[in-house]
């Protein structure tokens, strides 16, 4: 029996479950291994670095799904998926990001369709459907916070979490609702060890004339990968490490975001109810046993600090 890397369902004598294929397209019946090896994909990503808008520490490139052929094809424009192959330096990033996005979905955060695909050399590449694209190459209005706050790619770490709040208040159609979502996302990032959530990893999107936070993306437990000394990419309450319950819940949630005591307590209750399911999902992931244990260890330590 195999576990489908798209749906996590068990499937017999095949790599992908039907339910996983249907997440990509209702008409997809089979999916071939991606033609390129991990090394070839990293080389390919170098040629597309200036052609795609979402960047990060991982090599990445644009693709689209050829349903009739049952395979993904590399494209320079109008792609509907982003592919992130294994990194040459940081171990198991595709598996890490895929798991983290699944934990975010369990937490009630909106995430795009995503998963893992087998490559020609049996390695795994992470894919995510672009949420800023419509059909026929049309684009949704979408800007990250670096653009909105007039920071550059080089200065995306030089702001703070607090400074993002006025952007939400100024641009979002329903600011209070988006501040609630922002609180959940920031708390989630802390608990799963995402220490690389800089300005370009948050965006606003316009859908049906409503401006709101975009679906979550670039969520990774970077703590077990980079082993940085900091716990946040952007400072909160003037610091990036030794973050406390007081910093996150009282200062950030209640004082700076203006959320009610009742809402913050309800969010804490939701996290407490959901986190046990995180620990059930981690062993089902495609991370190695070693990285599964490290991943769970980060969550356990952060939960203790928050008082869960």
Residue, then its C-alpha position, 0 to 999 in steps of 0.5 A: x500500500x502507498x500513501x498518496x502524496x496529494x491526498x494522503x490517502x492509502x492507495x494500492x498498486x498506484x502512486x496517487x489516489x483518485x481523490x488526489x488526482x481529482x483535486x488537480x482536475x475533475x477529468x484527471x485519471x492518471x498522473x505521470x512522474x514529472x520528467x525532470x530530476x531534482x537536480x534538473x529542476x533546480x537548474x531550470x528554476x534558475x532560468x525562471x527566477x525573474x519570470x515568476x512573482x512569488x520568491x523564497x529560499x526555495x528554487x521554483x518555477x511555473x507549470x501547467x497541467x496537461x490533463x489529456x496527457x496526465x502530466x505537468x508541463x513547464x511554462x514561462x508564463x500563464x502557469x497555474x502551478x508553482x513547483x518547488x523541487x528539493x533544495x540542494x542545501x536544506x533537507x526535505x523542504x518540499x515534504x516540510x512545506x506540504x505538511x505545514x500547509x496541511x496543518x494550517x488547513x486543519x487550523x482553519x486557515x485558507x490554503x490553495x490546492x497543494x501536494x507532492x509529485x514524484x519526479x523521474x528520479x523518485x524524489x518529491x517536488x512540492x506544488x501549489x496552485x496559484x491563487x492569483x491566477x484566473x482562467x486564460x491567463x487572467x490575474x487577480x489583483x494581489x499585492x504582498x505587504x512588501x509592495x504595499x508598504x514600499x519595501x523591497x526584496x532586500x528590506x523585507x525583514x526590516x519592518x515589524x508585525x505591528x506595522x502590518x496592522x495599519x495596512x489591513x485597516x486601510x485596504x481591507x473591506x472588512x478590517x476586523x475580520x482580516x485582523x482576526x485571520x491575521x492573529x490566527x496566522x501569526x500564532x500558527x507561524x509561531x507554534x509550528x516554527x516558521x521563522x521566515x514569515x517576512x513581508x513578502x509572505x503575506x498578501x492582500x487579494x481582491x476577490x468578488x470586489x472584496x479585499x482580504x488576506x490572501x490564502x496562506x502560502x510559503x508556510x514552512x517549519x524553518x526551525x528544523x531546517x535552518x536552525x536560526x537563533x530567532x523565532x520570528x522573521x519580523x519583530x513583535x513587541x520589539x523582539x524576534x526571540x523569547x516570544x511569550x504568551x503575553x507578547x502574542x495574546x495580550x500585546x499583539x492580539x488584544x492591544x495592537x489588533x484590538x481583539x476582544x478577550x472573548x475572541x482571543x480565548x475562543x482562538x486559544x480553545x480552537x488551537x487546543x482542540x486542533x493541535x492533537x490532530x497535528x500530532x496525528x498527521x505528522x506521522x502520515x507525512x512524507x518527512x523522514x522519521x528524524x524530521x517528524x520527531x524534530x517537527x513535533x518537538x518544535x510544536x511541543x516546546x512552543x505550546x508549553x511556552x504559550x500555556x497549552 
